[in-house]
Amino acid sequence: MKSYNRSDRISQQIKRELSEIIQRNEIKDDRISGMVSITDVEVSGDLRNVKVYFSVYGEESQKAGTLAALEKASGFLRGEICRRLGIRFAPELAFKLDDSLERGQKITELLEKIKRKEV
């Protein structure tokens, strides 16, 4: 049986809260477009630094715009996380674009082509 430490629990809560904030369009920035999802959150042991991995289904310009918008809104997001989770210190947020879902989709398409003997 796996035991979870506090940073694991906090990372799951941060992931859930950030996803909810984005879904509800609480960030008032037009650059957040396309389908945005938080794929992973890594929290340091002291809970002061958080890496947020996100995926955007869309064009490169949408991905760059979403990254810029999230970085600009990091102060708002830090405050919301602190308030919603009831933690004492608002962690520093670092946003990283995660393109693993798109790479997986391309691999699946290639495998389907091979299966149909198109390649």
C-alpha positions as CSV (number, residue, x, y, z in Angstrom):
1,M,0.0,0.0,0.0
2,K,1.4,3.3,-1.1
3,S,1.6,6.1,1.5
4,Y,1.1,9.7,0.3
5,N,3.1,12.5,1.9
6,R,1.8,16.1,2.2
7,S,3.4,17.3,-1.0
8,D,1.6,14.6,-3.0
9,R,-1.7,15.6,-1.6
10,I,-1.1,19.3,-2.1
11,S,0.0,18.6,-5.8
12,Q,-3.3,16.8,-6.5
13,Q,-5.3,19.6,-4.9
14,I,-3.4,22.3,-6.8
15,K,-4.0,20.3,-10.0
16,R,-7.7,20.2,-9.3
17,E,-8.0,23.8,-8.4
18,L,-6.0,25.1,-11.3
19,S,-8.1,23.0,-13.7
20,E,-11.3,24.4,-12.2
21,I,-10.0,28.0,-12.5
22,I,-9.2,27.5,-16.1
23,Q,-12.5,25.7,-16.9
24,R,-14.5,28.4,-15.3
25,N,-12.6,31.1,-17.3
26,E,-11.7,32.9,-14.1
27,I,-8.5,34.1,-15.8
28,K,-9.7,37.1,-17.9
29,D,-7.2,36.8,-20.8
30,D,-8.1,36.2,-24.4
31,R,-4.8,34.4,-25.1
32,I,-6.1,31.3,-23.3
33,S,-7.8,29.6,-26.1
34,G,-8.2,26.0,-27.3
35,M,-8.6,23.1,-25.0
36,V,-6.3,23.6,-22.0
37,S,-5.7,20.9,-19.4
38,I,-3.4,20.6,-16.5
39,T,-1.5,17.3,-17.0
40,D,0.7,17.2,-13.9
41,V,1.8,19.2,-10.9
42,E,5.1,18.7,-9.1
43,V,5.5,20.3,-5.6
44,S,8.8,20.7,-3.9
45,G,9.2,19.2,-0.4
46,D,8.9,22.5,1.3
47,L,5.8,23.4,-0.7
48,R,7.4,26.7,-1.9
49,N,7.8,25.8,-5.6
50,V,5.4,24.2,-8.0
51,K,5.9,23.1,-11.6
52,V,2.6,23.0,-13.5
53,Y,2.6,21.0,-16.7
54,F,-0.2,21.9,-19.1
55,S,-1.4,20.8,-22.5
56,V,-3.1,22.9,-25.1
57,Y,-4.9,21.3,-28.0
58,G,-4.4,23.8,-30.8
59,E,-1.8,25.6,-32.9
60,E,1.6,26.8,-31.8
61,S,0.4,30.4,-31.5
62,Q,-2.4,29.2,-29.1
63,K,0.2,27.3,-27.0
64,A,2.5,30.3,-26.8
65,G,-0.4,32.6,-25.9
66,T,-1.7,30.3,-23.2
67,L,1.8,30.0,-21.7
68,A,2.2,33.8,-21.6
69,A,-1.3,34.3,-20.2
70,L,-0.7,31.7,-17.4
71,E,2.6,33.3,-16.5
72,K,1.0,36.8,-16.4
73,A,-1.8,35.5,-14.2
74,S,0.6,33.6,-11.8
75,G,0.1,36.2,-9.0
76,F,-3.7,35.8,-9.2
77,L,-3.3,32.0,-9.3
78,R,-1.0,31.9,-6.4
79,G,-3.5,33.9,-4.3
80,E,-6.3,31.6,-5.3
81,I,-4.4,28.5,-4.5
82,C,-3.4,29.8,-1.1
83,R,-7.0,30.9,-0.3
84,R,-8.7,27.7,-1.6
85,L,-6.3,25.3,0.0
86,G,-5.8,27.2,3.2
87,I,-2.1,27.0,3.1
88,R,0.1,29.7,4.8
89,F,2.5,30.4,1.9
90,A,1.6,30.9,-1.7
91,P,4.0,28.8,-3.8
92,E,5.9,30.1,-6.8
93,L,4.4,28.7,-10.0
94,A,6.4,27.7,-13.0
95,F,4.4,26.7,-16.1
96,K,5.7,24.1,-18.5
97,L,4.1,23.1,-21.8
98,D,3.5,19.4,-22.0
99,D,3.1,18.1,-25.6
100,S,3.1,14.4,-24.7
101,L,-0.6,14.0,-25.5
102,E,0.0,15.3,-29.1
103,R,3.0,13.1,-29.5
104,G,0.9,10.1,-28.3
105,Q,-1.8,11.0,-30.8
106,K,0.7,11.1,-33.7
107,I,2.2,7.8,-32.7
108,T,-1.3,6.3,-32.6
109,E,-2.0,7.7,-36.1
110,L,1.2,6.2,-37.4
111,L,0.4,2.8,-35.9
112,E,-3.0,2.9,-37.5
113,K,-1.4,3.7,-40.9
114,I,1.0,0.8,-40.5
115,K,-1.9,-1.5,-39.6
116,R,-3.8,-0.4,-42.7
117,K,-0.4,-0.8,-44.7
118,E,-0.5,2.8,-45.8
119,V,3.1,3.4,-44.8
